[in-house]
């Protein structure tokens, strides 16, 4: 990579880390703030799902205007708004107020992440994009390795409010770095061939009118739906179904995140060398196999660590292949509009997965979750569909002479 590419990728990865931490820490902290605020455990899926649902609304509202501005200032504004919303969430007094604060945060966090992804596609050529997608999406793994254990430690020592305030401070610090270091990202506005179309904006209907765009959005919808059937309920499942000690939860997320980071980097390199379809297919199949074994067969104490780590590794790796493939879909003048629409679809499907997962599961008086067999059946079906979607989309993109897949 060039020096300019490295600088942009590093800054975008920091931004993604802050946004992802603001979203994912609620999954691990759920049992803590549920106990403090008197929220039933089987309603945690709704708390988790409220953020992506609001993020979808925010990105849909942003789509028409996403390519009209310098991406640097757009991403700064949204990240600053997300920071303030995390601070507001730390003052929640119950289910309703926390739900409202999380939805407000999603309105800003969704467009911030979508615009950041458009910046990466703008700056990095297709031949190196798989590797870079692995690095940017590795922010999720870093959040698991460092962020979530730290958030759990803060919650245990200083109350569940402390992680929200820490993420708000982190986001504000990253805003300062972005304002100081990130160069203007306005190639779509300065290029004579795309300037007029960028300034007019691209509507959601224009995005949906194109077959390749619809296929890419359907792939993301299926992928995120399958992710969030399970992820919001993992902490409760580990603690109350598998009797994992609370003090081991941070270490488990650290190991799972570390394995995810390695898997995402390897998958990104494989995508650059062999294309996205085969890495994506293999990781989808392995995710289904590990999910079936881990979530249905109550592994013993030592196998909990292996099962959780393997599930995190393969589930994260398949997302790199899918996002790399989708990065070849949009043209320059519609890039942020496409990533914003993709982000909206991603968040809506995440919310749908969270809500369906919450609807399929019931918590017993002891806190254990019942209903896992049906949830796993839906998960496996969704994972089996994704390789077919990837193969179809790749075939169509290969037929398009303007695409450099």
C-alpha positions in Angstrom: 0.0 0.0 0.0 1.1 3.6 -0.5 1.7 6.0 2.4 -1.6 7.8 1.6 -3.6 4.5 1.6 -2.0 3.4 4.9 -2.9 6.7 6.6 -6.5 6.7 5.4 -7.0 3.0 6.3 -5.5 3.5 9.8 -7.8 6.4 10.5 -10.9 4.7 9.1 -10.1 1.6 11.2 -9.9 3.8 14.3 -13.2 5.3 13.5 -14.8 1.9 12.8 -13.4 0.7 16.1 -15.2 3.5 18.0 -18.5 2.9 16.1 -18.3 -0.9 16.6 -17.5 -0.6 20.3 -20.5 1.7 20.8 -22.6 -1.0 19.2 -21.2 -4.4 20.3 -20.4 -3.6 24.0 -24.1 -3.8 24.7 -24.1 -7.5 23.8 -21.5 -8.3 26.4 -22.8 -5.8 29.0 -26.4 -7.0 28.7 -26.5 -9.1 31.9 -24.9 -6.2 33.9 -27.2 -3.3 32.9 -30.2 -5.7 32.8 -29.7 -6.5 36.5 -29.1 -2.8 37.4 -32.0 -1.4 35.5 -34.4 -4.3 36.1 -34.6 -5.4 32.4 -35.6 -9.1 31.7 -32.9 -11.0 30.0 -35.2 -12.1 27.2 -35.7 -8.4 26.2 -31.9 -7.8 25.7 -32.4 -8.6 22.0 -34.6 -5.6 21.6 -32.1 -3.3 23.3 -29.4 -4.6 20.9 -31.7 -4.5 17.9 -32.8 -0.9 18.5 -29.4 0.5 17.5 -29.2 -1.1 14.0 -32.9 -0.3 13.4 -32.2 3.4 14.0 -28.9 3.2 12.1 -30.9 1.9 9.1 -33.2 5.0 9.3 -30.2 7.3 9.6 -28.4 5.8 6.6 -31.5 5.8 4.4 -32.1 9.5 5.2 -28.4 10.1 4.3 -28.3 8.1 1.1 -29.5 10.8 -1.3 -26.9 13.3 0.0 -24.0 10.9 0.7 -22.0 11.7 -2.5 -22.7 15.5 -2.5 -20.0 16.4 0.2 -16.4 15.9 1.1 -16.5 12.6 2.9 -14.0 13.9 5.6 -16.4 16.4 7.0 -19.4 14.1 6.7 -17.8 11.3 8.7 -16.6 13.8 11.4 -20.0 15.2 12.0 -21.6 11.8 12.4 -18.9 10.4 14.7 -19.3 13.5 16.9 -23.0 13.0 17.1 -22.5 9.3 18.0 -20.1 10.3 20.8 -22.8 12.5 22.4 -25.4 9.8 22.2 -23.2 7.3 24.0 -22.8 9.8 26.8 -26.6 10.3 27.0 -27.1 6.5 27.2 -25.0 6.4 30.3 -27.7 8.3 32.1 -30.5 5.9 31.3 -32.8 4.9 34.2 -34.7 2.0 32.8 -35.6 -0.1 29.7 -37.4 2.8 27.9 -34.7 5.4 28.4 -31.9 3.1 27.4 -33.8 2.0 24.3 -34.3 5.6 23.3 -30.7 6.5 23.8 -29.5 3.5 21.8 -31.8 4.4 18.9 -30.5 8.0 18.9 -27.0 6.7 18.8 -27.8 4.5 15.8 -29.1 7.5 13.8 -25.5 8.9 13.9 -23.4 5.7 14.0 -24.9 4.1 10.9 -24.0 7.0 8.5 -20.6 7.3 10.1 -19.7 3.7 9.3 -21.2 3.8 5.8 -19.3 6.9 4.9 -16.1 5.4 6.3 -16.5 2.4 4.1 -17.0 4.6 1.0 -13.7 6.3 1.9 -11.8 3.0 1.8 -13.3 2.0 -1.5 -12.4 5.5 -2.9 -8.8 5.3 -1.9 -7.8 1.6 -2.3 -7.7 -0.1 -5.7 -9.6 -3.3 -6.2 -6.4 -5.4 -6.5 -5.6 -4.7 -2.8 -9.1 -4.3 -1.4 -9.5 -7.8 0.1 -6.5 -7.2 2.4 -7.7 -3.7 3.3 -11.2 -4.9 4.0 -9.8 -7.5 6.4 -7.9 -4.7 8.2 -10.8 -2.3 8.5 -13.3 -5.0 9.5 -10.6 -6.2 11.9 -11.8 -3.3 14.1 -14.6 -5.7 15.2 -12.0 -8.2 16.4 -9.8 -5.6 18.1 -13.0 -4.5 19.8 -13.5 -8.0 21.0 -9.8 -8.5 22.0 -9.3 -5.2 23.8 -12.5 -3.2 23.9 -15.0 -5.7 25.2 -12.8 -7.1 28.0 -12.0 -3.5 29.0 -15.7 -2.6 28.9 -16.5 -5.6 31.1 -13.8 -4.6 33.6 -15.0 -1.0 33.7 -18.6 -2.2 34.2 -17.6 -4.6 37.0 -15.5 -2.0 38.8 -17.3 1.3 38.2 -20.8 0.4 37.0 -22.4 -0.3 33.7 -22.4 3.4 32.8 -18.6 3.6 32.7 -18.1 1.8 29.4 -20.6 4.1 27.7 -18.7 7.2 28.9 -15.4 5.7 27.9 -16.6 5.1 24.4 -17.9 8.6 24.1 -14.5 10.0 25.1 -12.8 7.7 22.7 -15.0 8.8 19.8 -14.3 12.5 20.6 -10.6 11.8 20.6 -10.8 10.1 17.2 -12.8 13.1 15.9 -9.8 15.3 16.9 -7.4 13.0 15.0 -9.6 12.9 11.9 -9.9 16.6 11.8 -6.1 17.0 12.2 -4.8 14.3 10.0 -7.4 12.9 7.5 -7.0 14.7 4.1 -10.0 15.8 2.1 -11.8 12.9 0.4 -13.5 14.6 -2.6 -12.3 12.8 -5.7 -15.9 12.0 -6.6 -16.5 15.8 -6.6 -13.4 16.9 -8.4 -13.5 14.3 -11.2 -15.2 16.0 -14.3 -16.7 12.6 -15.3 -18.5 12.1 -12.0 -18.9 15.7 -10.6 -22.4 16.4 -11.9 -23.8 13.0 -11.0 -22.3 13.2 -7.5 -23.7 16.7 -6.9 -27.2 15.6 -8.0 -27.0 12.7 -5.6 -28.3 9.1 -6.1 -31.6 8.0 -4.8 -32.3 4.7 -3.1 -34.6 3.8 -6.0 -31.8 4.4 -8.4 -29.6 2.0 -6.3 -32.4 -0.6 -6.1 -33.1 -0.4 -9.9 -29.8 -2.1 -10.7 -29.7 -5.9 -10.5 -26.1 -6.2 -9.2 -26.9 -3.7 -6.5 -30.0 -5.7 -5.4 -28.0 -9.0 -5.3 -25.3 -7.4 -3.2 -27.8 -5.9 -0.8 -29.6 -9.3 -0.5 -26.3 -11.0 0.3 -25.6 -8.5 3.1 -29.1 -8.9 4.4 -28.8 -12.6 4.7 -25.4 -12.4 6.3 -26.3 -9.9 9.0 -29.6 -11.6 9.7 -27.7 -14.8 10.5 -25.1 -13.0 12.6 -27.6 -11.4 14.9 -29.8 -14.3 15.4 -27.1 -15.5 17.7 -24.7 -12.7 18.8 -27.0 -10.7 21.1 -27.8 -13.8 23.1 -24.3 -15.3 23.3 -23.3 -13.7 26.7 -26.5 -14.9 28.4 -26.2 -18.4 26.8 -22.6 -18.7 28.0 -23.4 -17.5 31.5 -26.7 -19.2 32.2 -26.9 -22.2 29.9 -23.3 -23.3 30.0 -22.5 -21.9 33.5 -19.4 -20.0 32.4 -18.1 -18.0 35.3 -18.7 -14.2 34.9 -15.0 -13.5 35.5 -14.1 -15.7 32.4 -16.4 -13.8 30.0 -13.8 -11.0 29.2 -11.1 -13.6 28.5 -13.4 -15.6 26.3 -14.2 -12.5 24.2 -10.5 -11.7 24.0 -9.6 -15.1 22.6 -12.6 -15.1 20.2 -11.6 -11.6 19.0 -8.0 -12.6 18.5 -8.9 -15.6 16.4 -11.3 -13.5 14.4 -8.6 -10.9 13.7 -6.3 -13.6 12.4 -9.0 -15.2 10.3 -10.1 -11.9 8.8 -6.6 -11.0 7.7 -6.1 -14.4 6.1 -9.4 -14.3 4.4 -8.7 -10.8 3.0 -5.4 -12.1 1.4 -7.2 -15.2 0.0 -9.8 -12.9 -1.6 -7.1 -10.9 -3.3 -5.5 -14.0 -4.6 -8.4 -16.3 -5.5 -11.5 -14.1 -5.5 -14.2 -13.9 -2.8 -16.5 -16.8 -3.6 -14.4 -19.8 -2.4 -13.2 -18.2 0.9 -16.7 -17.0 1.5 -18.2 -20.4 0.8 -15.8 -22.4 3.0 -16.2 -20.0 6.0 -20.0 -20.1 5.7 -20.1 -23.9 5.8 -17.7 -23.9 8.8 -19.7 -21.3 10.6 -22.8 -23.5 10.2 -21.0 -26.6 11.4 -19.5 -24.9 14.5 -22.8 -23.1 15.3 -24.7 -26.4 15.2 -22.2 -28.1 17.4 -21.6 -25.3 19.9 -25.2 -24.1 20.4 -27.0 -27.4 20.6 -24.7 -29.8 22.3 -23.8 -28.0 25.6 -20.0 -28.4 25.4 -18.0 -29.0 28.5 -15.9 -26.3 30.2 -12.8 -26.7 28.1 -14.8 -27.0 24.8 -16.7 -23.8 25.5 -13.5 -21.8 24.7 -12.8 -23.8 21.5 -16.4 -23.6 20.3 -16.8 -19.9 21.0 -13.4 -19.1 19.4 -14.1 -21.2 16.3 -17.6 -19.6 15.8 -16.2 -16.1 16.1 -13.3 -16.9 13.7 -15.4 -18.3 10.9 -18.4 -16.0 11.3 -16.1 -12.9 11.1 -14.0 -14.3 8.2 -17.0 -14.9 5.9 -18.0 -11.2 6.3 -14.7 -10.1 4.9 -15.2 -12.2 1.7 -18.8 -10.8 1.4 -17.8 -7.2 1.9 -14.9 -7.5 -0.5 -17.2 -8.8 -3.2 -19.7 -6.1 -2.7 -17.0 -3.4 -2.9 -16.8 -3.9 -6.6 -20.4 -3.1 -7.3 -20.8 0.7 -7.1 -19.4 3.3 -9.6 -17.6 6.3 -8.3 -20.5 8.7 -8.4 -22.8 6.4 -6.3 -20.2 4.9 -4.0 -21.4 6.5 -0.7 -25.0 6.2 -1.8 -24.5 2.4 -2.2 -22.6 2.0 1.0 -25.3 4.0 2.8 -28.0 1.8 1.4 -26.0 -1.3 2.2 -25.5 0.0 5.7 -29.3 0.5 6.0 -30.0 -3.0 4.8 -27.3 -4.3 7.1 -28.8 -2.6 10.1 -32.4 -3.6 9.3 -31.4 -7.2 8.8 -29.4 -7.1 12.1 -32.4 -5.8 13.9 -34.6 -8.5 12.3 -32.2 -11.1 13.4 -32.0 -9.7 16.9 -35.8 -9.4 17.2 -36.4 -12.9 15.8 -33.8 -14.3 18.1 -35.5 -12.6 21.1 -38.8 -13.9 19.9 -37.6 -17.5 19.5 -35.9 -17.6 22.9 -37.5 -17.6 26.4 -35.6 -17.1 29.6 -36.3 -19.4 32.5 -36.4 -18.1 36.2 -32.7 -19.2 36.4 -31.8 -17.0 33.4 -31.2 -20.0 31.0 -32.4 -19.6 27.4 -34.8 -22.1 25.9 -35.6 -22.5 22.2 -32.1 -22.9 20.8 -32.9 -25.8 18.4 -35.3 -23.7 16.3 -32.9 -20.7 16.4 -30.0 -22.9 15.2 -32.2 -24.4 12.4 -32.9 -20.9 11.1 -29.2 -20.0 11.4 -28.0 -23.0 9.4 -30.5 -22.3 6.6 -29.4 -18.7 6.3 -25.7 -19.7 6.2 -26.4 -22.3 3.4 -28.0 -19.6 1.2 -25.0 -17.2 1.3 -22.6 -19.2 -0.9 -25.2 -19.4 -3.6 -25.7 -15.6 -3.4 -22.0 -14.9 -3.6 -21.5 -17.2 -6.7 -24.4 -15.6 -8.5 -23.2 -12.0 -7.8 -19.6 -12.9 -8.8 -20.8 -14.3 -12.1 -22.8 -11.2 -12.9 -20.0 -8.8 -11.9 -17.6 -10.8 -14.1 -19.9 -10.2 -17.1 -19.8 -6.4 -16.5 -16.9 -4.9 -18.4 -16.7 -1.9 -16.1 -16.0 -4.2 -13.0 -12.4 -5.2 -12.0 -13.3 -8.2 -9.9 
